[in-house]
């Protein structure tokens, strides 16, 4: 029997966008594990369906750990304008949802001091999104 992590990792490579989106939501809690992180970045930049991008970004923003938000920041550095818009929408959805995530701003403040320049840029971008959102 497969664990939740194994099942989500398998779904992350599925041809079905519904399964990939489910994988993004399921893997968000494992963002600190290298195998999950790799799959999550692929899902954040999903070439087949931006709904996967949006739902994965929302799930990671809801988790709001340094590892989870770091992956969104990394994806922002690689994203084209279309994917960046859907990443922003996913973060926004997490912030305005019923369980809003106010500590994502604190997480971004930590990440703007990250060793990787792309993470620093991405965290600054997320912070700008948060600052531009009225709750």
Contact map, one row per residue, 1 for C-alpha under 8 A:
111000000000000000000000000000000000000000000000000000000000000000000000000000000000000000000000000000000000000000000000000000000000000
111111100000000000000000000000000000000000000000000000000000000000000000000000000000000000000000000000000000000000000000000000000000000
111111100000000000000000000000000000000000000000000000000000000000000000000000000000000000000000000000000000000000000000000000000000000
011111110000000000000000010000000000000000000000000000000000000000000000000000000000000000000000000000000000000000000000000000000000000
011111111000000000000000011001000001000000000000000000000000000000000000000000000000000000000000000000000000000000000000000000000000000
011111111100000000000000000000000000000000000000000000000000000000000000000000000000000000000000000000000000000000000000000000000000000
011111111110000000000000000000000000000000000000000000000000000000000000000000000000000000000000000000000000000000000000000000000000000
000111111111000000000111011000000000000000000000000000000000000000000000000000000000000000000000000000000000000000000000000000000000000
000011111111100000000010001000000001001000000000000000000000000000000000000000000000000000000000000000000000000000000000000000000000000
000001111111110000000000000000000000000000000000000000000000000000000000000000000000000000000000000000000000000000000000000000000000000
000000111111110000110110000000000000000000000000000000000000000000000000000000000000000000000000000000000000000000000000000000000000000
000000011111110000111011000000000000001100100000000000000000000000000000000000000000000000000000000000000000000000000000000000000000000
000000001111111000010000000000000000000000000000000000000000000000000000000000000000000000000000000000000000000000000000000000000000000
000000000111111110110000000000000000000000000000000000000000000000000000000000000000000000000000000000000000000000000000000000000000000
000000000000111110110000000000000000000000000000000000000000000000000000000000000000000000000000000000000000000000000000000000000000000
000000000000011111110000000000000000000000000000000000000000000000000000000000000000000000000000000000000000000000000000000000000000000
000000000000011111111000000000000000000000000001101100000000000000000000000000000000000000000000000000000000000000000000000000000000000
000000000000000111111100000000000000000000000000000100000000000000000000000000000000000000000000000000000000000000000000000000000000000
000000000011011111111110000000000000000000000000000000000000000000000000000000000000000000000000000000000000000000000000000000000000000
000000000011111111111111000000000000000000100000000100000000000000000000000000000000000000000000000000000000000000000000000000000000000
000000000001000011111111100000000000000000100000001110110000000000000000000000000000000000000000000000000000000000000000000000000000000
000000010010000001111111110000000000000000000000000000000000000000000000000000000000000000000000000000000000000000000000000000000000000
000000011011000000111111111000000000000000000000000000000000000000000000000000000000000000000000000000000000000000000000000000000000000
000000010001000000011111111100000000000100100000000100110010000000000000000000000000000000000000000000000000000000000000000000000000000
000000000000000000001111111100000000000000000000000000110011000000000000000000000000000000000000000000000000000000000000000000000000000
000110010000000000000111111110000000000000000000000000000000000000000000000000000000000000000000000000000000000000000000000000000000000
000010011000000000000011111111100001000100000000000000000000000000000000000000000000000000000000000000000000000000000000000000000000000
000000000000000000000001111111100001000100000000000000010011001000010000000000000000000000000000000000000000000000000000000000000000000
000000000000000000000000011111100000000000000000000000000001001000010000000000000000000000000000000000000000000000000000000000000000000
000010000000000000000000001111111001100000000000000000000000000000000000000000000000000000000000000000000000000000000000000000000000000
000000000000000000000000001111111101100100000000000000000001000000110010000000000000000000000000000000000000000000000000000000000000000
000000000000000000000000000001111101100000000000000000000000000000110000000000000000000000000000000000000000000000000000000000000000000
000000000000000000000000000001111111100000000000000000000000000000000000000000000000000000000000000000000000000000000000000000000000000
000000000000000000000000000000111111110000000000000000000000000000000000000000000000000000000000000000000000000000000000000000000000000
000000000000000000000000000000001111111000000000000000000000000000000000000000000000000000000000000000000000000000000000000000000000000
000010001000000000000000001101111111111100000000000000000000000000000000000000000000000000000000000000000000000000000000000000000000000
000000000000000000000000000001111111111110000000000000000000000000000010000000000000000000000000000000000000000000000000000000000000000
000000000000000000000000000000000111111111000000000000000000000000000000000000000000000000000000000000000000000000000000000000000000000
000000001001000000000000000000000011111111100000000000000000000000000000000000000000000000000000000000000000000000000000000000000000000
000000000001000000000001001100100001111111110000000000010000000000000010000000000000000000000000000000000000000000000000000000000000000
000000000000000000000000000000000000111111111000000000000000000000000011011000000000000000000000000000000000000000000000000000000000000
000000000000000000000000000000000000011111111100000000000000000000000000000000000000000000000000000000000000000000000000000000000000000
000000000001000000011001000000000000001111111100000110010000000000000000000000000000000000000000000000000000000000000000000000000000000
000000000000000000000000000000000000000111111100000111011000000000000001001000000000001000000000000000000000000000000000000000000000000
000000000000000000000000000000000000000011111110010010000000000000000000001000100010000000000000000000000000000000000000000000000000000
000000000000000000000000000000000000000001111111110110000000000000000000000000000000000000000000000000000000000000000000000000000000000
000000000000000000000000000000000000000000001111110000000000000000000000000000000000000000000000000000000000000000000000000000000000000
000000000000000010000000000000000000000000000111110000000000000000000000000000000000000000000000000000000000000000000000000000000000000
000000000000000010000000000000000000000000000111111110000000000000000000000000000000000000000000000000000000000000000000000000000000000
000000000000000000000000000000000000000000001111111111000000000000000000000000000010010000000000000000000000000000000000000000000000000
000000000000000010001000000000000000000000000000111111100000000000000000000000000000010000000000000000000000000000000000000000000000000
000000000000000011011001000000000000000000110100111111110000000000000000000000000000000000000000000000000000000000000000000000000000000
000000000000000000001000000000000000000000111100111111111000000000000000000000000010011001000000000000000000000000000000000000000000000
000000000000000000000000000000000000000000010000011111111100000000000000000000000000011111100000000000000000000000000000000000000000000
000000000000000000001001100000000000000000000000001111111110000000000000000000000000000001000000000000000000000000000000000000000000000
000000000000000000001001100100000000000100110000000111111111000000000000000000000000000001000000000000000000000000000000000000000000000
000000000000000000000000000000000000000000010000000011111111100000000001000000000000001101100000000000000000000000000000000000000000000
000000000000000000000000000000000000000000000000000001111111110000000000000000000000001011111100000000000000000000000000000000000000000
000000000000000000000001100100000000000000000000000000111111111000000000000000000000000001000100000000000000000000000000000000000000000
000000000000000000000000100110100000000000000000000000011111111100011001000000000000000000000000000000000000000000000000000000000000000
000000000000000000000000000000000000000000000000000000001111111100011000000000000000000001100110000010010000000000000000000000000000000
000000000000000000000000000000000000000000000000000000000111111100000000000000000000000000000110000110000000000000000000000000000000000
000000000000000000000000000110000000000000000000000000000011111110010000000000000000000000000000000000000000000000000000000000000000000
000000000000000000000000000000000000000000000000000000000001111111011000000000000000000000000000000010110010000000000000000000000000000
000000000000000000000000000000000000000000000000000000000000001111111000000000000000000000000000000000010010000000000000000000000000000
000000000000000000000000000000000000000000000000000000000000000111111100000000000000000000000000000000000011011000000000000000000000000
000000000000000000000000000000110000000000000000000000000000000011111110000000000000000000000000000000000000000000000000000000000000000
000000000000000000000000000110110000000000000000000000000001101111111111000000000000000000000000000000000000000000000000000000000000000
000000000000000000000000000000000000000000000000000000000001100111111111100000000000000000000000000000010011000000000000001000000000000
000000000000000000000000000000000000000000000000000000000000000001111111110000000000000000000000000000000000001000000010001000000000000
000000000000000000000000000000100000100110000000000000000000000000111111111000000000000000000000000000000000000000000000000000000000000
000000000000000000000000000000000000000010010000000000001001000000011111111100000000001000000000000000000000000000000000010000000000000
000000000000000000000000000000000000000000000000000000000000000000001111111110000000000000000000000000000000000000000111111011000000000
000000000000000000000000000000000000000010000000000000000000000000000111111111000000000000000000000000000000000000000110010000000000000
000000000000000000000000000000000000000010011000000000000000000000000011111111100000000000000000000000000000000000000000010000000000000
000000000000000000000000000000000000000000000000000000000000000000000001111111100001001000000000000000000000000000000000010000000000000
000000000000000000000000000000000000000000000000000000000000000000000000111111100000000000000000000000000000000000000110110000000000000
000000000000000000000000000000000000000000000000000000000000000000000000011111110000000000000000000000000000000000000000000000000000000
000000000000000000000000000000000000000000001000000000000000000000000000001111111111000000000000000000000000000000000000000000000000000
000000000000000000000000000000000000000000000000000000000000000000000000000001111111000000000000000000000000000000000000000000000000000
000000000000000000000000000000000000000000000000000000000000000000000000000000111111100000000000000000000000000000000000000000000000000
000000000000000000000000000000000000000000000000000000000000000000000000000000111111110000000000000000000000000000000000000000000000000
000000000000000000000000000000000000000000001000010010000000000000000000000000111111111000000000000000000000000000000000000000000000000
000000000000000000000000000000000000000000000000000000000000000000000000000100111111111100000000000000000000000000000000000000000000000
000000000000000000000000000000000000000000000000000000000000000000000000000000001111111110000000000000000000000000000000000000000000000
000000000000000000000000000000000000000000000000011011000000000000000000000000000111111111000000000000000000000000000000000000000000000
000000000000000000000000000000000000000000010000000011001100000000000001000100000011111111100000000000000000000000000000000000000000000
000000000000000000000000000000000000000000000000000001001000000000000000000000000001111111110000000000000000000000000000000001001000000
000000000000000000000000000000000000000000000000000001000100000000000000000000000000111111111000000000000000000000000000000000000000000
000000000000000000000000000000000000000000000000000011111110100000000000000000000000011111111100000000000000000000000000000000000000000
000000000000000000000000000000000000000000000000000001001100100000000000000000000000001111111110000000000000000000000000000000000000000
000000000000000000000000000000000000000000000000000000000100000000000000000000000000000111111111000000000000000000000000000000001100100
000000000000000000000000000000000000000000000000000000000100000000000000000000000000000011111111100000000000000000000000000000000000000
000000000000000000000000000000000000000000000000000000000110110000000000000000000000000001111111101110000000000000000000000000000000000
000000000000000000000000000000000000000000000000000000000000110000000000000000000000000000111111101111000000000000000000000000000000000
000000000000000000000000000000000000000000000000000000000000000000000000000000000000000000011111111100000000000000000000000000000000001
000000000000000000000000000000000000000000000000000000000000000000000000000000000000000000001111111100000000000000000000000000000000000
000000000000000000000000000000000000000000000000000000000000000000000000000000000000000000000001111100000000000000000000000000000000000
000000000000000000000000000000000000000000000000000000000000000000000000000000000000000000000111111110000000000000000000000000000000000
000000000000000000000000000000000000000000000000000000000000010000000000000000000000000000000111111111000000000000000000000000000000000
000000000000000000000000000000000000000000000000000000000000110100000000000000000000000000000110001111110000000000000000000000000000000
000000000000000000000000000000000000000000000000000000000000000000000000000000000000000000000010000111111100000000000000000000000000000
000000000000000000000000000000000000000000000000000000000000000100000000000000000000000000000000000011111110000000000000000000000000000
000000000000000000000000000000000000000000000000000000000000100110001000000000000000000000000000000011111111000000000000000000000000000
000000000000000000000000000000000000000000000000000000000000000000000000000000000000000000000000000001111111100000000000000000100100000
000000000000000000000000000000000000000000000000000000000000000000000000000000000000000000000000000001111111110000000000000000000000000
000000000000000000000000000000000000000000000000000000000000000111001000000000000000000000000000000000111111111000000000000000000000000
000000000000000000000000000000000000000000000000000000000000000001001000000000000000000000000000000000011111111100000000001101100000000
000000000000000000000000000000000000000000000000000000000000000000000000000000000000000000000000000000001111111110000000001000100000000
000000000000000000000000000000000000000000000000000000000000000001000000000000000000000000000000000000000111111111000000000000000000000
000000000000000000000000000000000000000000000000000000000000000001000100000000000000000000000000000000000011111111000011001000000000000
000000000000000000000000000000000000000000000000000000000000000000000000000000000000000000000000000000000001111111000011101100000000000
000000000000000000000000000000000000000000000000000000000000000000000000000000000000000000000000000000000000111111100001000000000000000
000000000000000000000000000000000000000000000000000000000000000000000000000000000000000000000000000000000000011111111011000000000000000
000000000000000000000000000000000000000000000000000000000000000000000000000000000000000000000000000000000000000011111011000000000000000
000000000000000000000000000000000000000000000000000000000000000000000000000000000000000000000000000000000000000001111111000000000000000
000000000000000000000000000000000000000000000000000000000000000000000000000000000000000000000000000000000000000001111111100000000000000
000000000000000000000000000000000000000000000000000000000000000000000000110010000000000000000000000000000000000000011111110000000000000
000000000000000000000000000000000000000000000000000000000000000000000100110010000000000000000000000000000000001101111111111000000000000
000000000000000000000000000000000000000000000000000000000000000000000000100000000000000000000000000000000000001111111111111100000000000
000000000000000000000000000000000000000000000000000000000000000000000000100010000000000000000000000000000000000100001111111110000000000
000000000000000000000000000000000000000000000000000000000000000000000001111110000000000000000000000000000000000000000111111111000000000
000000000000000000000000000000000000000000000000000000000000000000001100100000000000000000000000000000000001101100000011111111100000000
000000000000000000000000000000000000000000000000000000000000000000000000000000000000000000000000000000000001000100000001111111110000000
000000000000000000000000000000000000000000000000000000000000000000000000100000000000000000000000000000000000000000000000111111111000000
000000000000000000000000000000000000000000000000000000000000000000000000100000000000000100000000000000000001000000000000011111111100000
000000000000000000000000000000000000000000000000000000000000000000000000000000000000000000000000000000001001100000000000001111111110000
000000000000000000000000000000000000000000000000000000000000000000000000000000000000000000000000000000000000000000000000000111111111000
000000000000000000000000000000000000000000000000000000000000000000000000000000000000000100010000000000000000000000000000000011111111100
000000000000000000000000000000000000000000000000000000000000000000000000000000000000000000010000000000001000000000000000000001111111100
000000000000000000000000000000000000000000000000000000000000000000000000000000000000000000000000000000000000000000000000000000111111110
000000000000000000000000000000000000000000000000000000000000000000000000000000000000000000000000000000000000000000000000000000011111110
000000000000000000000000000000000000000000000000000000000000000000000000000000000000000000010000000000000000000000000000000000001111111
000000000000000000000000000000000000000000000000000000000000000000000000000000000000000000000000000000000000000000000000000000000011111
000000000000000000000000000000000000000000000000000000000000000000000000000000000000000000000001000000000000000000000000000000000000111
